[in-house]
Structures are given as C-alpha cells and as structure tokens.
C-alpha cells in the first residue's frame, strides 16, 4: 500500500503526517495499539491518535513516523518558511530531528550529540561562552 502513504508532490508538510499515518494504518487494518507495536513503542497509541487527529508530532517522533510511512526525513517540511525560527521550533529541536534520522548514529549517540549541541547552543545564546567574532568571519 505504498501509494497510500506516498505524497503526491514528493514533499510532506509535517501537519500531513497524521492523515498519511491514519490512511496507511487503516489500509493495513491496524489498530493504534498494533501500530504502536510496529513502531517498537516509539510512540504511544494515544500520541498516535493525537497526531492522526491533527496534532503536530514532537520533532523526536518524526523519524519513526517517516520510516514507517517510507518517506525520507528530507521530504518532510515544517509549516511556513524552511527555517526553524519561523515555524516556532528551536534550532536544537531541528538538529535533534536530523540526528535521530541519521541511520549511521545509534539512538544513544544521537541523544548525546543532541544534548551536547543543545547545551552548547543555549550557552552561546545566553552569553556564557564568549566567541571571538573576528576569528569566525570568513576572509
């Protein structure tokens, strides 16, 4: 049933994932609990229900949903502009989604890298880490 979960345009708005999820789940004859099991409990049945009913999935859950729908994570677009700040997501959240989607990284490695990036990002933004702006500019 690949056609049920494949977007017509090749790009999926993250808000469309719920409709695609429900269409594929019902076409496959799965309950929400059965889908939860197929996703190796990455999401609960109640979380899946919320997503199917229009809730935007948590960024950390997008890779599991995309994998089950057989949609490359690179084909999933967030609402509005392509930048995280325009859609309300933080840069660390977006980086975390990409790290979790990287098949070369174990879940533990993705967690460590995401946590490290988040902490470094927050410290730089808060001014706890001073940067030498002259060294970072390209010549």
C-alpha positions in Angstrom: 0.0 0.0 0.0 2.9 2.4 -0.7 0.6 4.7 -2.7 -1.5 5.4 0.4 1.5 6.8 2.3 3.3 8.5 -0.5 2.7 12.2 -1.0 1.7 13.3 -4.5 4.2 16.2 -4.5 7.2 14.4 -3.0 7.2 16.7 -0.1 5.1 16.2 3.0 4.1 19.0 5.4 4.6 17.8 8.9 1.0 18.5 9.5 0.0 16.0 6.8 1.8 13.1 8.7 -1.3 12.4 10.7 -3.6 12.0 7.7 -0.9 9.8 6.0 -0.5 7.8 9.2 -4.2 7.1 9.6 -4.7 6.3 5.9 -1.9 3.7 6.0 -2.9 2.3 9.3 -6.5 1.8 8.3 -5.4 0.4 4.9 -3.2 -2.1 6.7 -6.1 -2.9 9.1 -4.1 -1.9 12.2 -5.3 -0.6 15.5 -3.5 2.2 17.2 -2.0 -0.3 19.6 -0.9 -2.5 16.8 0.8 0.5 15.1 2.4 1.3 18.5 3.9 -2.2 18.5 5.1 -1.8 14.8 6.8 1.4 15.8 8.6 -0.5 18.6 6.8 1.6 21.2 8.5 4.8 19.9 5.1 6.5 20.3 2.1 5.5 22.4 -1.3 4.7 21.0 -2.7 8.0 22.5 0.2 10.0 20.9 -0.6 8.4 17.6 -4.2 9.2 17.9 -3.4 12.9 18.7 -1.2 13.0 15.6 -3.9 11.4 13.4 -6.3 14.0 14.6 -4.2 16.9 13.6 -1.6 17.4 16.4 1.9 18.2 15.1 4.2 15.4 16.1 7.1 16.0 18.5 10.2 16.5 16.5 11.9 13.5 18.1 9.0 11.3 16.8 9.1 12.4 13.2 11.9 10.0 12.1 10.0 6.9 13.4 6.8 8.1 11.6 8.6 8.9 8.4 10.4 5.5 8.5 7.1 3.6 8.9 5.5 5.6 6.1 8.6 5.0 4.0 9.1 8.7 3.5 12.7 10.1 3.7 13.0 12.6 6.5 14.4 15.0 4.0 11.0 15.1 2.3 9.2 16.4 5.4 8.7 20.1 5.5 7.6 22.1 8.6 4.9 24.7 8.1 5.8 28.1 6.7 9.3 29.0 6.0 12.1 26.5 5.9 13.8 28.0 9.0 13.1 26.7 12.4 12.6 30.1 14.0 9.7 30.9 11.6 7.8 27.8 12.5 8.3 28.0 16.2 10.7 25.1 16.6 14.1 25.8 18.2 17.3 25.2 16.3 18.3 22.5 18.8 15.0 20.6 18.1 15.6 20.7 14.4 19.1 19.5 14.8 17.9 16.7 17.1 15.4 15.5 14.4 18.2 15.3 11.9 20.5 13.5 14.3 17.8 10.9 15.1 17.1 10.4 11.4 20.8 9.6 10.7 20.9 5.8 10.2 24.7 5.9 11.0 24.1 7.0 14.6 22.8 4.8 17.3 19.9 6.2 19.4 22.4 6.7 22.3 24.9 8.6 20.0 22.0 10.8 18.7 20.9 11.6 22.2 24.5 12.5 23.3 25.1 14.7 20.2 21.6 16.4 20.5 22.2 17.1 24.2 25.7 18.4 23.6 24.5 20.6 20.8 21.5 21.9 22.8 23.7 22.8 25.8 26.4 24.5 23.6 23.8 26.4 21.7 22.0 27.6 24.9 25.3 28.6 26.5 26.3 30.6 23.4 22.9 32.3 23.1 23.0 33.1 26.8 26.4 34.7 26.5 28.0 32.1 28.8 30.5 31.3 26.1 32.2 34.3 24.5 33.1 34.0 20.9 35.9 35.8 19.1 33.8 37.2 16.2 36.9 38.2 14.3 38.1 34.6 14.1 34.8 33.2 12.9 34.3 35.6 10.0 35.4 34.4 6.6 38.1 36.3 4.9 
